[in-house]
């Protein structure tokens, strides 16, 4: 696919902004016990102290929050979002270490919550324990597996919660690691749903950034995607995400759109001719790494061989 299938940063960003919706989506019982009228604080400084001293090292998608229960008690919540493409054997241990390090340094009990976003349906850690000579420790933590939502993708998008969109985007990204064209269709469809589901302007911008980052596309399809969204926004009369200053789009993207479309057509023509001839010299992934001149030469070469075989 592309080299930007890196999910830690976008997950951390929306977790920081939408912590209440995060709990409402993944841990609704916990969400109901918190007094949201007092807000919440992100304890990044305190978490850095923990991760510096813990042997397991820092994880980009870990977040520590300060909240207040309805009875006025202050509580801390530590959220681990494990985004690795494969399971990590040390994850339960790391969760335990962070939990006890917080108590050791700050003398505060903390609720450790885990989101497992890997692609192994059988890996579902929710505890850590060790024992020696009759002395034992057991630590349990709530964990949610994103793959568990795979059968309810349609309802996720219509849930009205930003994490419904985020989970759908994450699942579609995993599903399309080797199919950039299908990812293009899913990415375009999810972005349009941001408007159809009635999200506010700031939510649309934040979710657009999330979708655009994790659902990375080859350049020629990325340009076509942006053209689709530009056209859609003009039809909806909502210029939210296609303002360059707002989302940091590179200058001159409009000039690159036509070239991107041409690249896509050339790749499709080459793939069609290869299928017709029964000879596959280039995979779609290899073609995506070629520039315009190289694709034209490849197409001309295949067309020439095709004419020779017809003689």
C-alpha positions in Angstrom: 0.0 0.0 0.0 1.7 3.2 1.2 4.4 4.0 3.8 1.9 6.1 5.8 -0.1 3.3 7.4 0.9 4.8 10.8 -2.0 5.2 13.1 -0.6 6.3 16.5 -0.7 10.0 15.9 -4.2 10.4 14.5 -5.7 8.2 17.2 -3.9 10.2 19.9 -5.2 13.5 18.4 -8.9 12.5 18.4 -8.6 10.8 21.8 -7.4 14.1 23.2 -10.2 16.2 21.7 -13.0 13.7 22.1 -12.3 11.9 25.4 -16.0 12.0 26.5 -17.2 10.6 23.2 -14.4 8.0 23.4 -15.7 6.7 26.7 -19.3 6.9 25.5 -18.4 4.7 22.5 -16.1 2.1 24.0 -16.8 2.3 27.8 -20.3 3.7 28.3 -20.6 2.6 32.0 -17.5 4.5 32.9 -18.6 7.6 31.0 -21.9 7.7 33.0 -20.0 7.9 36.3 -18.1 11.0 35.4 -19.2 14.6 36.0 -18.5 16.1 32.5 -19.7 19.5 33.6 -16.2 19.9 35.2 -14.5 18.9 32.0 -11.3 16.9 31.9 -7.5 17.5 31.7 -4.9 15.8 29.7 -1.9 15.0 32.0 0.8 14.8 29.4 3.6 16.0 31.8 2.7 13.4 34.3 2.6 10.6 31.7 6.0 11.6 30.4 7.4 11.1 34.0 5.9 7.6 33.9 7.2 6.6 30.5 10.6 7.9 31.1 11.1 5.8 34.2 9.3 2.7 33.0 11.6 0.2 31.3 9.0 -0.5 28.6 9.5 2.9 27.1 7.0 5.5 25.8 4.1 4.7 23.5 2.8 7.5 21.3 -0.9 6.5 21.6 -1.0 6.4 25.4 -3.0 9.2 27.1 -3.5 10.0 30.8 -6.6 12.0 31.8 -7.8 13.7 35.0 -11.6 13.5 35.5 -14.1 13.9 38.4 -16.8 11.4 39.4 -20.3 12.6 40.1 -19.6 12.5 43.8 -16.8 15.0 43.4 -13.9 12.5 43.7 -10.9 13.2 41.4 -9.9 10.2 39.3 -7.2 9.4 36.7 -7.8 7.4 33.6 -5.0 5.9 31.6 -5.9 4.9 28.0 -3.6 2.6 25.9 -4.4 2.4 22.2 -2.3 -0.5 20.9 -2.1 0.1 17.1 0.6 -2.3 16.0 -0.1 -4.4 12.9 0.6 -7.5 15.1 0.1 -8.3 18.7 2.8 -7.4 21.2 3.6 -10.0 23.9 4.7 -7.3 26.4 1.5 -5.2 26.1 -0.2 -6.7 29.3 3.1 -6.2 31.2 3.4 -2.6 30.0 -0.1 -1.8 31.0 0.6 -3.2 34.5 3.9 -1.3 34.7 2.3 2.1 33.8 -0.5 1.5 36.2 1.7 0.8 39.2 4.2 3.6 38.2 1.4 6.1 38.4 0.5 4.9 41.9 4.2 4.8 42.9 4.9 8.4 41.8 1.6 10.1 42.5 -0.1 7.8 45.0 -3.3 7.7 42.9 -5.2 4.7 41.7 -5.8 4.8 38.0 -8.2 3.0 35.6 -6.2 1.5 32.7 -8.3 1.0 29.6 -7.0 -0.7 26.4 -8.1 -0.4 22.8 -6.7 -3.3 20.7 -6.5 -2.2 17.0 -4.3 -5.0 15.6 -5.5 -7.4 13.0 -5.4 -10.7 15.0 -8.9 -11.7 16.1 -7.5 -14.2 18.6 -5.3 -11.8 20.5 -7.3 -10.3 23.3 -5.2 -9.6 26.4 -7.0 -8.3 29.5 -4.8 -9.3 32.4 -1.2 -9.6 33.6 0.0 -11.8 36.5 3.2 -13.3 38.0 3.8 -15.6 40.9 6.8 -16.8 42.9 6.8 -19.1 45.9 3.3 -18.4 47.0 3.6 -14.6 46.4 1.4 -13.6 43.4 0.2 -10.4 41.6 -2.8 -10.3 39.3 -3.8 -7.2 37.3 -6.9 -7.0 35.2 -7.9 -4.2 32.8 -10.9 -3.6 30.4 -10.0 -4.1 26.8 -11.9 -3.5 23.6 -11.0 -5.1 20.2 -11.7 -2.9 17.2 -12.1 -6.0 15.0 -15.2 -6.8 17.1 -17.0 -4.0 15.2 -16.4 -5.4 11.8 -19.9 -6.8 11.4 -21.5 -3.5 12.2 -19.7 -1.1 9.9 -22.9 0.5 8.6 -24.3 1.3 12.0 -20.9 2.6 13.1 -21.0 5.3 10.4 -24.5 6.3 11.5 -23.8 6.2 15.2 -23.4 10.0 15.6 -20.2 9.5 17.5 -16.9 10.5 16.0 -15.4 7.2 17.1 -17.9 5.4 15.0 -16.3 7.0 12.0 -12.8 6.5 13.3 -13.3 2.8 13.9 -14.9 2.4 10.4 -11.9 4.2 8.8 -9.5 2.0 10.8 -11.2 -1.2 9.8 -11.4 -0.2 6.1 -7.7 0.7 6.2 -6.8 -2.7 7.5 -9.1 -4.3 4.9 -7.5 -2.5 2.0 -3.8 -2.8 2.7 -3.3 -4.4 -0.8 -6.1 -2.7 -2.7 -5.6 1.0 -3.2 -8.6 1.4 -5.5 -11.0 -0.1 -3.0 -9.4 2.2 -0.3 -10.1 5.2 -2.5 -13.8 4.3 -2.8 -14.1 3.7 1.0 -12.2 6.9 1.8 -14.3 9.0 -0.5 -17.5 7.5 0.9 -16.6 7.9 4.5 -15.6 11.6 4.0 -19.0 12.3 2.4 -20.7 10.7 5.3 -19.2 13.3 7.6 -21.6 15.8 6.0 -24.6 13.5 5.7 -24.5 12.5 9.3 -24.7 16.1 10.5 -21.4 16.6 12.2 -20.4 20.1 13.0 -17.7 22.1 11.1 -14.9 21.4 13.6 -15.8 17.7 13.9 -15.8 17.4 10.1 -12.3 19.0 9.9 -10.9 16.8 12.7 -12.4 13.6 11.3 -11.2 14.6 7.8 -7.7 14.8 9.1 -8.0 11.4 10.8 -9.4 9.7 7.7 -6.9 11.4 5.4 -3.9 10.4 7.5 -4.7 6.7 8.2 -6.3 5.9 4.8 -3.2 6.9 2.8 -3.3 6.5 -1.0 -0.9 6.6 -3.9 -0.3 10.1 -5.1 -2.5 9.7 -8.3 -5.4 8.5 -6.2 -4.8 11.0 -3.5 -5.2 13.8 -6.0 -8.4 12.2 -7.4 -9.7 11.9 -3.8 -9.2 15.6 -3.1 -10.9 16.5 -6.4 -13.9 14.4 -5.4 -14.2 16.2 -2.1 -13.7 19.6 -3.6 -16.6 18.8 -6.0 -18.8 17.4 -3.3 -18.2 20.4 -1.0 -19.1 22.8 -3.8 -22.4 20.8 -4.4 -23.1 21.0 -0.6 -22.1 24.6 -0.4 -19.8 23.7 2.6 -16.2 24.7 2.2 -14.9 23.0 5.3 -11.9 20.8 4.6 -10.7 21.9 1.2 -9.3 25.2 2.3 -5.5 24.9 2.0 -4.8 27.0 5.0 -7.1 24.8 7.1 -5.8 21.4 6.3 -2.3 22.1 4.9 -2.8 20.8 1.4 0.2 21.4 -0.8 0.0 24.4 -3.1 -0.8 23.6 -6.7 -2.9 20.5 -5.9 -5.4 21.5 -8.5 -2.7 21.4 -11.2 -1.7 18.0 -10.0 -5.2 16.6 -10.1 -5.3 16.2 -13.9 -2.0 14.4 -13.9 -3.2 12.1 -11.1 -6.2 11.2 -13.2 -4.0 10.6 -16.2 -1.7 8.3 -14.2 -4.7 6.3 -13.0 -6.0 5.9 -16.5 -2.6 4.7 -17.8 -2.3 2.2 -14.9 -5.7 0.8 -15.6 -5.0 0.6 -19.4 -1.8 -1.4 -18.7 -3.6 -3.7 -16.3 -6.4 -4.3 -18.8 -3.9 -5.1 -21.6 -1.9 -7.5 -19.4 -5.1 -9.3 -18.4 -6.1 -9.6 -22.0 -2.8 -10.9 -23.1 -2.5 -13.3 -20.2 1.0 -11.9 -19.3 1.5 -9.9 -16.1 4.8 -8.1 -16.3 3.9 -5.5 -13.7 1.7 -5.6 -10.6 -0.5 -2.6 -9.7 1.8 -1.8 -6.8 4.8 -1.6 -9.1 2.9 0.6 -11.6 1.9 3.0 -8.8 5.6 3.7 -8.2 6.2 4.7 -11.8 6.1 8.3 -13.1 4.1 9.5 -16.1 6.9 9.0 -18.7 7.6 5.5 -17.5 4.0 4.5 -17.6 3.6 5.8 -21.2 6.7 3.7 -22.2 5.3 0.6 -20.5 2.0 1.0 -22.2 3.6 1.6 -25.6 5.7 -1.5 -25.2 2.7 -3.7 -24.3 0.7 -2.3 -27.2 3.6 -3.0 -29.5 3.9 -6.6 -28.4 0.1 -7.0 -28.6 0.1 -5.9 -32.3 3.0 -8.3 -33.1 1.1 -11.2 -31.6 -1.9 -10.3 -33.7 0.1 -10.5 -37.0 
